[in-house]
Amino acid sequence: MRLADFYVLLGKPDEAKRILTEITTKAPDDLPAWRLLAEINFAQGQLDAAGKAVGVILKKDPSDIDGRLLRGRVHLAKCETKEALQDFQSVIKRIFVT
């Protein structure tokens, strides 16, 4: 995972994605790896791939605030405003109404 972070810092997102794909294949429950993979895909405009990675995160942990926020960003980037609003409202409720 640190190597993937390093590649991101070096501006080599494709190398980071290669490492993260290996990690998530060998350790499918590694949510931080899925999250970084989703973030990189999102930053590259690969919204479907980002959404798929976020889907894995939220399937394993539906209460994951970062995952829900990222899914909202993906929806918003796809002009799916209703779905984005639902995710953002869910995040707000979890943060402020506990």
Gaussian input, Z-matrix of N, CA and C with variables (Angstrom, degrees):
# hf/3-21g

backbone

0 1
 N
 C     1     B1
 C     2     B2     1     A1
 N     3     B3     2     A2     1     D1
 C     4     B4     3     A3     2     D2
 C     5     B5     4     A4     3     D3
 N     6     B6     5     A5     4     D4
 C     7     B7     6     A6     5     D5
 C     8     B8     7     A7     6     D6
 N     9     B9     8     A8     7     D7
 C    10    B10     9     A9     8     D8
 C    11    B11    10    A10     9     D9
 N    12    B12    11    A11    10    D10
 C    13    B13    12    A12    11    D11
 C    14    B14    13    A13    12    D12
 N    15    B15    14    A14    13    D13
 C    16    B16    15    A15    14    D14
 C    17    B17    16    A16    15    D15
 N    18    B18    17    A17    16    D16
 C    19    B19    18    A18    17    D17
 C    20    B20    19    A19    18    D18
 N    21    B21    20    A20    19    D19
 C    22    B22    21    A21    20    D20
 C    23    B23    22    A22    21    D21
 N    24    B24    23    A23    22    D22
 C    25    B25    24    A24    23    D23
 C    26    B26    25    A25    24    D24
 N    27    B27    26    A26    25    D25
 C    28    B28    27    A27    26    D26
 C    29    B29    28    A28    27    D27
 N    30    B30    29    A29    28    D28
 C    31    B31    30    A30    29    D29
 C    32    B32    31    A31    30    D30
 N    33    B33    32    A32    31    D31
 C    34    B34    33    A33    32    D32
 C    35    B35    34    A34    33    D33
 N    36    B36    35    A35    34    D34
 C    37    B37    36    A36    35    D35
 C    38    B38    37    A37    36    D36
 N    39    B39    38    A38    37    D37
 C    40    B40    39    A39    38    D38
 C    41    B41    40    A40    39    D39
 N    42    B42    41    A41    40    D40
 C    43    B43    42    A42    41    D41
 C    44    B44    43    A43    42    D42
 N    45    B45    44    A44    43    D43
 C    46    B46    45    A45    44    D44
 C    47    B47    46    A46    45    D45
 N    48    B48    47    A47    46    D46
 C    49    B49    48    A48    47    D47
 C    50    B50    49    A49    48    D48
 N    51    B51    50    A50    49    D49
 C    52    B52    51    A51    50    D50
 C    53    B53    52    A52    51    D51
 N    54    B54    53    A53    52    D52
 C    55    B55    54    A54    53    D53
 C    56    B56    55    A55    54    D54
 N    57    B57    56    A56    55    D55
 C    58    B58    57    A57    56    D56
 C    59    B59    58    A58    57    D57
 N    60    B60    59    A59    58    D58
 C    61    B61    60    A60    59    D59
 C    62    B62    61    A61    60    D60
 N    63    B63    62    A62    61    D61
 C    64    B64    63    A63    62    D62
 C    65    B65    64    A64    63    D63
 N    66    B66    65    A65    64    D64
 C    67    B67    66    A66    65    D65
 C    68    B68    67    A67    66    D66
 N    69    B69    68    A68    67    D67
 C    70    B70    69    A69    68    D68
 C    71    B71    70    A70    69    D69
 N    72    B72    71    A71    70    D70
 C    73    B73    72    A72    71    D71
 C    74    B74    73    A73    72    D72
 N    75    B75    74    A74    73    D73
 C    76    B76    75    A75    74    D74
 C    77    B77    76    A76    75    D75
 N    78    B78    77    A77    76    D76
 C    79    B79    78    A78    77    D77
 C    80    B80    79    A79    78    D78
 N    81    B81    80    A80    79    D79
 C    82    B82    81    A81    80    D80
 C    83    B83    82    A82    81    D81
 N    84    B84    83    A83    82    D82
 C    85    B85    84    A84    83    D83
 C    86    B86    85    A85    84    D84
 N    87    B87    86    A86    85    D85
 C    88    B88    87    A87    86    D86
 C    89    B89    88    A88    87    D87
 N    90    B90    89    A89    88    D88
 C    91    B91    90    A90    89    D89
 C    92    B92    91    A91    90    D90
 N    93    B93    92    A92    91    D91
 C    94    B94    93    A93    92    D92
 C    95    B95    94    A94    93    D93
 N    96    B96    95    A95    94    D94
 C    97    B97    96    A96    95    D95
 C    98    B98    97    A97    96    D96
 N    99    B99    98    A98    97    D97
 C   100   B100    99    A99    98    D98
 C   101   B101   100   A100    99    D99
 N   102   B102   101   A101   100   D100
 C   103   B103   102   A102   101   D101
 C   104   B104   103   A103   102   D102
 N   105   B105   104   A104   103   D103
 C   106   B106   105   A105   104   D104
 C   107   B107   106   A106   105   D105
 N   108   B108   107   A107   106   D106
 C   109   B109   108   A108   107   D107
 C   110   B110   109   A109   108   D108
 N   111   B111   110   A110   109   D109
 C   112   B112   111   A111   110   D110
 C   113   B113   112   A112   111   D111
 N   114   B114   113   A113   112   D112
 C   115   B115   114   A114   113   D113
 C   116   B116   115   A115   114   D114
 N   117   B117   116   A116   115   D115
 C   118   B118   117   A117   116   D116
 C   119   B119   118   A118   117   D117
 N   120   B120   119   A119   118   D118
 C   121   B121   120   A120   119   D119
 C   122   B122   121   A121   120   D120
 N   123   B123   122   A122   121   D121
 C   124   B124   123   A123   122   D122
 C   125   B125   124   A124   123   D123
 N   126   B126   125   A125   124   D124
 C   127   B127   126   A126   125   D125
 C   128   B128   127   A127   126   D126
 N   129   B129   128   A128   127   D127
 C   130   B130   129   A129   128   D128
 C   131   B131   130   A130   129   D129
 N   132   B132   131   A131   130   D130
 C   133   B133   132   A132   131   D131
 C   134   B134   133   A133   132   D132
 N   135   B135   134   A134   133   D133
 C   136   B136   135   A135   134   D134
 C   137   B137   136   A136   135   D135
 N   138   B138   137   A137   136   D136
 C   139   B139   138   A138   137   D137
 C   140   B140   139   A139   138   D138
 N   141   B141   140   A140   139   D139
 C   142   B142   141   A141   140   D140
 C   143   B143   142   A142   141   D141
 N   144   B144   143   A143   142   D142
 C   145   B145   144   A144   143   D143
 C   146   B146   145   A145   144   D144
 N   147   B147   146   A146   145   D145
 C   148   B148   147   A147   146   D146
 C   149   B149   148   A148   147   D147
 N   150   B150   149   A149   148   D148
 C   151   B151   150   A150   149   D149
 C   152   B152   151   A151   150   D150
 N   153   B153   152   A152   151   D151
 C   154   B154   153   A153   152   D152
 C   155   B155   154   A154   153   D153
 N   156   B156   155   A155   154   D154
 C   157   B157   156   A156   155   D155
 C   158   B158   157   A157   156   D156
 N   159   B159   158   A158   157   D157
 C   160   B160   159   A159   158   D158
 C   161   B161   160   A160   159   D159
 N   162   B162   161   A161   160   D160
 C   163   B163   162   A162   161   D161
 C   164   B164   163   A163   162   D162
 N   165   B165   164   A164   163   D163
 C   166   B166   165   A165   164   D164
 C   167   B167   166   A166   165   D165
 N   168   B168   167   A167   166   D166
 C   169   B169   168   A168   167   D167
 C   170   B170   169   A169   168   D168
 N   171   B171   170   A170   169   D169
 C   172   B172   171   A171   170   D170
 C   173   B173   172   A172   171   D171
 N   174   B174   173   A173   172   D172
 C   175   B175   174   A174   173   D173
 C   176   B176   175   A175   174   D174
 N   177   B177   176   A176   175   D175
 C   178   B178   177   A177   176   D176
 C   179   B179   178   A178   177   D177
 N   180   B180   179   A179   178   D178
 C   181   B181   180   A180   179   D179
 C   182   B182   181   A181   180   D180
 N   183   B183   182   A182   181   D181
 C   184   B184   183   A183   182   D182
 C   185   B185   184   A184   183   D183
 N   186   B186   185   A185   184   D184
 C   187   B187   186   A186   185   D185
 C   188   B188   187   A187   186   D186
 N   189   B189   188   A188   187   D187
 C   190   B190   189   A189   188   D188
 C   191   B191   190   A190   189   D189
 N   192   B192   191   A191   190   D190
 C   193   B193   192   A192   191   D191
 C   194   B194   193   A193   192   D192
 N   195   B195   194   A194   193   D193
 C   196   B196   195   A195   194   D194
 C   197   B197   196   A196   195   D195
 N   198   B198   197   A197   196   D196
 C   199   B199   198   A198   197   D197
 C   200   B200   199   A199   198   D198
 N   201   B201   200   A200   199   D199
 C   202   B202   201   A201   200   D200
 C   203   B203   202   A202   201   D201
 N   204   B204   203   A203   202   D202
 C   205   B205   204   A204   203   D203
 C   206   B206   205   A205   204   D204
 N   207   B207   206   A206   205   D205
 C   208   B208   207   A207   206   D206
 C   209   B209   208   A208   207   D207
 N   210   B210   209   A209   208   D208
 C   211   B211   210   A210   209   D209
 C   212   B212   211   A211   210   D210
 N   213   B213   212   A212   211   D211
 C   214   B214   213   A213   212   D212
 C   215   B215   214   A214   213   D213
 N   216   B216   215   A215   214   D214
 C   217   B217   216   A216   215   D215
 C   218   B218   217   A217   216   D216
 N   219   B219   218   A218   217   D217
 C   220   B220   219   A219   218   D218
 C   221   B221   220   A220   219   D219
 N   222   B222   221   A221   220   D220
 C   223   B223   222   A222   221   D221
 C   224   B224   223   A223   222   D222
 N   225   B225   224   A224   223   D223
 C   226   B226   225   A225   224   D224
 C   227   B227   226   A226   225   D225
 N   228   B228   227   A227   226   D226
 C   229   B229   228   A228   227   D227
 C   230   B230   229   A229   228   D228
 N   231   B231   230   A230   229   D229
 C   232   B232   231   A231   230   D230
 C   233   B233   232   A232   231   D231
 N   234   B234   233   A233   232   D232
 C   235   B235   234   A234   233   D233
 C   236   B236   235   A235   234   D234
 N   237   B237   236   A236   235   D235
 C   238   B238   237   A237   236   D236
 C   239   B239   238   A238   237   D237
 N   240   B240   239   A239   238   D238
 C   241   B241   240   A240   239   D239
 C   242   B242   241   A241   240   D240
 N   243   B243   242   A242   241   D241
 C   244   B244   243   A243   242   D242
 C   245   B245   244   A244   243   D243
 N   246   B246   245   A245   244   D244
 C   247   B247   246   A246   245   D245
 C   248   B248   247   A247   246   D246
 N   249   B249   248   A248   247   D247
 C   250   B250   249   A249   248   D248
 C   251   B251   250   A250   249   D249
 N   252   B252   251   A251   250   D250
 C   253   B253   252   A252   251   D251
 C   254   B254   253   A253   252   D252
 N   255   B255   254   A254   253   D253
 C   256   B256   255   A255   254   D254
 C   257   B257   256   A256   255   D255
 N   258   B258   257   A257   256   D256
 C   259   B259   258   A258   257   D257
 C   260   B260   259   A259   258   D258
 N   261   B261   260   A260   259   D259
 C   262   B262   261   A261   260   D260
 C   263   B263   262   A262   261   D261
 N   264   B264   263   A263   262   D262
 C   265   B265   264   A264   263   D263
 C   266   B266   265   A265   264   D264
 N   267   B267   266   A266   265   D265
 C   268   B268   267   A267   266   D266
 C   269   B269   268   A268   267   D267
 N   270   B270   269   A269   268   D268
 C   271   B271   270   A270   269   D269
 C   272   B272   271   A271   270   D270
 N   273   B273   272   A272   271   D271
 C   274   B274   273   A273   272   D272
 C   275   B275   274   A274   273   D273
 N   276   B276   275   A275   274   D274
 C   277   B277   276   A276   275   D275
 C   278   B278   277   A277   276   D276
 N   279   B279   278   A278   277   D277
 C   280   B280   279   A279   278   D278
 C   281   B281   280   A280   279   D279
 N   282   B282   281   A281   280   D280
 C   283   B283   282   A282   281   D281
 C   284   B284   283   A283   282   D282
 N   285   B285   284   A284   283   D283
 C   286   B286   285   A285   284   D284
 C   287   B287   286   A286   285   D285
 N   288   B288   287   A287   286   D286
 C   289   B289   288   A288   287   D287
 C   290   B290   289   A289   288   D288
 N   291   B291   290   A290   289   D289
 C   292   B292   291   A291   290   D290
 C   293   B293   292   A292   291   D291

   B1=1.4523
   B2=1.5274
   B3=1.3150
   B4=1.4607
   B5=1.5218
   B6=1.3271
   B7=1.4544
   B8=1.5323
   B9=1.3108
   B10=1.4687
   B11=1.5273
   B12=1.3263
   B13=1.4741
   B14=1.5242
   B15=1.3191
   B16=1.4613
   B17=1.5266
   B18=1.3293
   B19=1.4581
   B20=1.5330
   B21=1.3124
   B22=1.4695
   B23=1.5245
   B24=1.3231
   B25=1.4642
   B26=1.5257
   B27=1.3230
   B28=1.4670
   B29=1.5293
   B30=1.3258
   B31=1.4514
   B32=1.5143
   B33=1.3310
   B34=1.4604
   B35=1.5349
   B36=1.3299
   B37=1.4680
   B38=1.5310
   B39=1.3261
   B40=1.4634
   B41=1.5267
   B42=1.3373
   B43=1.4647
   B44=1.5330
   B45=1.3278
   B46=1.4672
   B47=1.5243
   B48=1.3296
   B49=1.4613
   B50=1.5233
   B51=1.3219
   B52=1.4690
   B53=1.5268
   B54=1.3296
   B55=1.4732
   B56=1.5250
   B57=1.3167
   B58=1.4677
   B59=1.5198
   B60=1.3176
   B61=1.4643
   B62=1.5225
   B63=1.3242
   B64=1.4640
   B65=1.5265
   B66=1.3290
   B67=1.4713
   B68=1.5194
   B69=1.3338
   B70=1.4649
   B71=1.5224
   B72=1.3271
   B73=1.4667
   B74=1.5282
   B75=1.3256
   B76=1.4688
   B77=1.5224
   B78=1.3186
   B79=1.4695
   B80=1.5320
   B81=1.3413
   B82=1.4657
   B83=1.5319
   B84=1.3185
   B85=1.4621
   B86=1.5248
   B87=1.3228
   B88=1.4686
   B89=1.5283
   B90=1.3316
   B91=1.4646
   B92=1.5279
   B93=1.3407
   B94=1.4672
   B95=1.5317
   B96=1.3252
   B97=1.4648
   B98=1.5285
   B99=1.3291
   B100=1.4673
   B101=1.5289
   B102=1.3307
   B103=1.4646
   B104=1.5244
   B105=1.3354
   B106=1.4556
   B107=1.5303
   B108=1.3119
   B109=1.4501
   B110=1.5340
   B111=1.3162
   B112=1.4720
   B113=1.5251
   B114=1.3127
   B115=1.4719
   B116=1.5264
   B117=1.3167
   B118=1.4633
   B119=1.5237
   B120=1.3294
   B121=1.4597
   B122=1.5223
   B123=1.3214
   B124=1.4618
   B125=1.5306
   B126=1.3167
   B127=1.4656
   B128=1.5246
   B129=1.3168
   B130=1.4596
   B131=1.5340
   B132=1.3329
   B133=1.4550
   B134=1.5163
   B135=1.3069
   B136=1.4604
   B137=1.5332
   B138=1.3146
   B139=1.4610
   B140=1.5210
   B141=1.3269
   B142=1.4709
   B143=1.5258
   B144=1.3273
   B145=1.4674
   B146=1.5254
   B147=1.3278
   B148=1.4734
   B149=1.5195
   B150=1.3196
   B151=1.4614
   B152=1.5129
   B153=1.3357
   B154=1.4644
   B155=1.5292
   B156=1.3293
   B157=1.4669
   B158=1.5267
   B159=1.3185
   B160=1.4678
   B161=1.5226
   B162=1.3181
   B163=1.4618
   B164=1.5164
   B165=1.3268
   B166=1.4681
   B167=1.5281
   B168=1.3188
   B169=1.4720
   B170=1.5209
   B171=1.3373
   B172=1.4609
   B173=1.5230
   B174=1.3207
   B175=1.4653
   B176=1.5238
   B177=1.3236
   B178=1.4601
   B179=1.5254
   B180=1.3442
   B181=1.4577
   B182=1.5309
   B183=1.3408
   B184=1.4640
   B185=1.5349
   B186=1.3164
   B187=1.4647
   B188=1.5314
   B189=1.3272
   B190=1.4669
   B191=1.5329
   B192=1.3218
   B193=1.4614
   B194=1.5256
   B195=1.3270
   B196=1.4614
   B197=1.5309
   B198=1.3088
   B199=1.4629
   B200=1.5126
   B201=1.3213
   B202=1.4622
   B203=1.5344
   B204=1.3261
   B205=1.4623
   B206=1.5331
   B207=1.2975
   B208=1.4640
   B209=1.5270
   B210=1.3229
   B211=1.4636
   B212=1.5286
   B213=1.3208
   B214=1.4618
   B215=1.5211
   B216=1.3257
   B217=1.4665
   B218=1.5274
   B219=1.3312
   B220=1.4645
   B221=1.5211
   B222=1.3280
   B223=1.4701
   B224=1.5277
   B225=1.3128
   B226=1.4572
   B227=1.5309
   B228=1.3230
   B229=1.4644
   B230=1.5267
   B231=1.3371
   B232=1.4651
   B233=1.5355
   B234=1.3289
   B235=1.4705
   B236=1.5217
   B237=1.3150
   B238=1.4657
   B239=1.5300
   B240=1.3239
   B241=1.4645
   B242=1.5271
   B243=1.3158
   B244=1.4675
   B245=1.5223
   B246=1.3282
   B247=1.4588
   B248=1.5290
   B249=1.3393
   B250=1.4670
   B251=1.5250
   B252=1.3158
   B253=1.4662
   B254=1.5245
   B255=1.3222
   B256=1.4635
   B257=1.5305
   B258=1.3277
   B259=1.4647
   B260=1.5169
   B261=1.3303
   B262=1.4681
   B263=1.5274
   B264=1.3289
   B265=1.4663
   B266=1.5219
   B267=1.3163
   B268=1.4562
   B269=1.5279
   B270=1.3304
   B271=1.4655
   B272=1.5215
   B273=1.3148
   B274=1.4682
   B275=1.5283
   B276=1.3244
   B277=1.4617
   B278=1.5163
   B279=1.3276
   B280=1.4679
   B281=1.5228
   B282=1.3365
   B283=1.4556
   B284=1.5235
   B285=1.3272
   B286=1.4689
   B287=1.5148
   B288=1.3110
   B289=1.4681
   B290=1.5184
   B291=1.3124
   B292=1.4667
   B293=1.4835
   A1=109.98
   A2=117.10
   A3=119.67
   A4=111.64
   A5=115.73
   A6=119.56
   A7=110.16
   A8=116.65
   A9=120.66
   A10=110.03
   A11=117.39
   A12=120.83
   A13=110.79
   A14=115.73
   A15=121.39
   A16=110.57
   A17=116.83
   A18=120.16
   A19=111.19
   A20=116.69
   A21=119.65
   A22=109.57
   A23=116.31
   A24=120.29
   A25=112.00
   A26=117.03
   A27=121.58
   A28=112.69
   A29=116.26
   A30=119.63
   A31=113.34
   A32=116.05
   A33=121.74
   A34=109.41
   A35=116.57
   A36=119.68
   A37=113.51
   A38=117.83
   A39=118.64
   A40=111.63
   A41=116.83
   A42=119.99
   A43=109.96
   A44=115.71
   A45=119.39
   A46=110.07
   A47=116.95
   A48=120.23
   A49=111.55
   A50=116.95
   A51=120.26
   A52=110.27
   A53=115.57
   A54=120.49
   A55=110.77
   A56=116.46
   A57=120.53
   A58=112.02
   A59=116.77
   A60=119.95
   A61=110.31
   A62=116.46
   A63=119.76
   A64=110.67
   A65=115.90
   A66=120.03
   A67=110.64
   A68=117.06
   A69=119.82
   A70=112.07
   A71=116.71
   A72=119.80
   A73=110.52
   A74=115.58
   A75=120.36
   A76=112.78
   A77=116.06
   A78=121.06
   A79=108.84
   A80=117.09
   A81=120.36
   A82=114.98
   A83=117.64
   A84=120.23
   A85=112.79
   A86=117.87
   A87=122.23
   A88=109.26
   A89=115.60
   A90=120.74
   A91=113.76
   A92=120.34
   A93=118.57
   A94=112.46
   A95=117.49
   A96=119.86
   A97=110.49
   A98=116.26
   A99=119.65
   A100=110.80
   A101=116.23
   A102=120.64
   A103=111.16
   A104=116.78
   A105=119.67
   A106=110.44
   A107=117.39
   A108=121.12
   A109=110.27
   A110=116.42
   A111=120.50
   A112=111.01
   A113=117.17
   A114=121.07
   A115=111.38
   A116=117.03
   A117=120.14
   A118=110.53
   A119=116.15
   A120=119.31
   A121=111.15
   A122=116.65
   A123=120.65
   A124=110.16
   A125=116.76
   A126=121.36
   A127=111.72
   A128=116.96
   A129=121.47
   A130=112.62
   A131=116.09
   A132=119.97
   A133=114.06
   A134=116.88
   A135=121.80
   A136=107.84
   A137=113.90
   A138=120.60
   A139=113.00
   A140=117.42
   A141=118.83
   A142=110.92
   A143=116.39
   A144=120.07
   A145=110.70
   A146=116.27
   A147=120.14
   A148=110.09
   A149=116.26
   A150=120.67
   A151=112.52
   A152=116.56
   A153=120.08
   A154=110.44
   A155=117.07
   A156=120.75
   A157=110.82
   A158=116.63
   A159=120.44
   A160=109.93
   A161=116.23
   A162=120.03
   A163=112.08
   A164=116.22
   A165=120.43
   A166=109.49
   A167=116.00
   A168=120.58
   A169=110.05
   A170=116.58
   A171=120.13
   A172=112.88
   A173=116.91
   A174=119.01
   A175=110.05
   A176=115.98
   A177=120.58
   A178=112.17
   A179=116.48
   A180=120.72
   A181=109.67
   A182=116.93
   A183=120.87
   A184=114.08
   A185=117.42
   A186=119.91
   A187=112.82
   A188=117.71
   A189=121.88
   A190=110.19
   A191=115.83
   A192=121.58
   A193=111.42
   A194=117.52
   A195=120.16
   A196=111.07
   A197=116.17
   A198=120.56
   A199=111.40
   A200=116.35
   A201=120.70
   A202=110.41
   A203=116.40
   A204=120.61
   A205=110.44
   A206=116.70
   A207=120.10
   A208=110.66
   A209=116.90
   A210=118.87
   A211=110.51
   A212=116.59
   A213=119.92
   A214=111.54
   A215=116.59
   A216=120.73
   A217=110.65
   A218=116.72
   A219=120.40
   A220=109.53
   A221=116.77
   A222=120.17
   A223=110.84
   A224=116.70
   A225=120.41
   A226=110.73
   A227=117.11
   A228=120.97
   A229=111.47
   A230=116.41
   A231=120.84
   A232=111.52
   A233=116.80
   A234=123.26
   A235=112.30
   A236=116.45
   A237=122.47
   A238=107.30
   A239=114.33
   A240=119.72
   A241=113.50
   A242=117.39
   A243=119.78
   A244=110.58
   A245=116.54
   A246=120.97
   A247=111.07
   A248=115.87
   A249=120.03
   A250=110.05
   A251=115.91
   A252=120.33
   A253=110.98
   A254=117.30
   A255=120.35
   A256=111.05
   A257=116.39
   A258=119.38
   A259=111.15
   A260=117.88
   A261=120.67
   A262=110.94
   A263=117.08
   A264=119.92
   A265=111.08
   A266=116.91
   A267=121.27
   A268=110.76
   A269=116.34
   A270=120.84
   A271=110.11
   A272=117.21
   A273=121.48
   A274=110.30
   A275=117.06
   A276=120.23
   A277=111.52
   A278=116.99
   A279=119.83
   A280=111.68
   A281=116.20
   A282=119.67
   A283=111.87
   A284=116.59
   A285=119.78
   A286=114.87
   A287=118.07
   A288=120.86
   A289=107.91
   A290=115.53
   A291=119.37
   A292=112.34
   D1=-40.06
   D2=179.42
   D3=-63.62
   D4=-35.33
   D5=178.15
   D6=-63.91
   D7=-40.56
   D8=177.70
   D9=-63.36
   D10=-43.54
   D11=176.01
   D12=-58.43
   D13=-41.85
   D14=-179.97
   D15=-61.97
   D16=-44.21
   D17=178.71
   D18=-62.98
   D19=-37.62
   D20=176.71
   D21=-61.25
   D22=-46.26
   D23=179.76
   D24=-62.24
   D25=-32.48
   D26=178.76
   D27=-79.16
   D28=-3.65
   D29=-177.86
   D30=77.32
   D31=29.76
   D32=179.71
   D33=-119.39
   D34=68.91
   D35=-175.34
   D36=-63.94
   D37=-31.68
   D38=-179.82
   D39=-66.90
   D40=-36.12
   D41=175.27
   D42=-66.76
   D43=-40.40
   D44=177.78
   D45=-61.86
   D46=-42.66
   D47=179.37
   D48=-63.64
   D49=-36.52
   D50=177.80
   D51=-61.40
   D52=-46.19
   D53=178.67
   D54=-63.70
   D55=-44.58
   D56=-178.05
   D57=-66.11
   D58=-34.24
   D59=176.60
   D60=-65.33
   D61=-39.85
   D62=175.90
   D63=-63.17
   D64=-43.94
   D65=-178.94
   D66=-62.70
   D67=-48.16
   D68=-176.13
   D69=-69.96
   D70=-24.16
   D71=175.33
   D72=-72.62
   D73=-42.75
   D74=-178.55
   D75=-80.44
   D76=-30.51
   D77=-178.12
   D78=-134.62
   D79=77.26
   D80=-174.90
   D81=-63.90
   D82=-11.97
   D83=177.89
   D84=-93.52
   D85=6.33
   D86=-179.31
   D87=-80.12
   D88=86.05
   D89=-175.39
   D90=-63.52
   D91=-37.49
   D92=176.12
   D93=-60.28
   D94=-36.01
   D95=177.82
   D96=-66.84
   D97=-43.07
   D98=176.58
   D99=-61.22
   D100=-40.41
   D101=-178.42
   D102=-63.87
   D103=-45.68
   D104=179.59
   D105=-65.85
   D106=-38.96
   D107=176.68
   D108=-60.68
   D109=-43.53
   D110=178.20
   D111=-63.50
   D112=-43.11
   D113=179.92
   D114=-62.50
   D115=-43.05
   D116=179.22
   D117=-64.32
   D118=-46.23
   D119=178.24
   D120=-59.87
   D121=-41.69
   D122=178.62
   D123=-61.49
   D124=-46.53
   D125=-179.22
   D126=-62.23
   D127=-29.57
   D128=179.12
   D129=-87.69
   D130=1.68
   D131=179.89
   D132=78.09
   D133=12.59
   D134=178.29
   D135=-90.73
   D136=75.78
   D137=-170.01
   D138=-67.83
   D139=-37.51
   D140=179.24
   D141=-65.29
   D142=-41.98
   D143=178.45
   D144=-66.23
   D145=-39.39
   D146=177.20
   D147=-63.04
   D148=-44.88
   D149=179.45
   D150=-62.47
   D151=-37.58
   D152=178.58
   D153=-64.80
   D154=-44.34
   D155=179.42
   D156=-64.02
   D157=-41.40
   D158=178.00
   D159=-64.75
   D160=-36.71
   D161=177.60
   D162=-59.54
   D163=-38.84
   D164=177.58
   D165=-64.12
   D166=-44.52
   D167=-179.74
   D168=-58.62
   D169=-50.51
   D170=-174.88
   D171=-72.80
   D172=-24.40
   D173=174.62
   D174=-68.91
   D175=-39.25
   D176=-179.60
   D177=-78.71
   D178=-31.32
   D179=-179.62
   D180=-146.76
   D181=86.24
   D182=-177.19
   D183=-60.03
   D184=-18.01
   D185=-179.08
   D186=-91.76
   D187=3.86
   D188=-178.07
   D189=-65.86
   D190=108.69
   D191=-176.14
   D192=-65.94
   D193=-44.21
   D194=179.98
   D195=-62.38
   D196=-40.08
   D197=177.89
   D198=-64.12
   D199=-43.46
   D200=-179.97
   D201=-65.24
   D202=-40.52
   D203=178.49
   D204=-64.60
   D205=-42.92
   D206=179.28
   D207=-65.84
   D208=-39.48
   D209=177.32
   D210=-63.12
   D211=-37.45
   D212=175.52
   D213=-61.58
   D214=-41.20
   D215=178.31
   D216=-64.41
   D217=-39.78
   D218=177.79
   D219=-62.82
   D220=-47.55
   D221=178.36
   D222=-58.34
   D223=-44.32
   D224=-178.77
   D225=-62.93
   D226=-41.95
   D227=178.96
   D228=-64.48
   D229=-26.01
   D230=178.19
   D231=-92.16
   D232=8.69
   D233=-178.11
   D234=62.19
   D235=28.70
   D236=175.74
   D237=-97.07
   D238=72.99
   D239=-169.50
   D240=-66.69
   D241=-36.10
   D242=179.86
   D243=-61.95
   D244=-46.80
   D245=-179.34
   D246=-67.54
   D247=-39.02
   D248=178.07
   D249=-61.76
   D250=-45.35
   D251=-179.81
   D252=-61.00
   D253=-40.81
   D254=178.46
   D255=-60.86
   D256=-43.62
   D257=179.66
   D258=-66.87
   D259=-43.98
   D260=-179.49
   D261=-64.58
   D262=-40.19
   D263=177.46
   D264=-64.68
   D265=-37.99
   D266=177.57
   D267=-61.72
   D268=-42.06
   D269=178.15
   D270=-63.24
   D271=-46.09
   D272=-179.59
   D273=-59.98
   D274=-44.54
   D275=179.36
   D276=-61.59
   D277=-41.39
   D278=-178.45
   D279=-68.76
   D280=-32.77
   D281=-178.04
   D282=-80.49
   D283=-45.01
   D284=-171.25
   D285=-102.46
   D286=-17.63
   D287=-179.12
   D288=-121.58
   D289=78.63
   D290=-179.98
   D291=-110.93

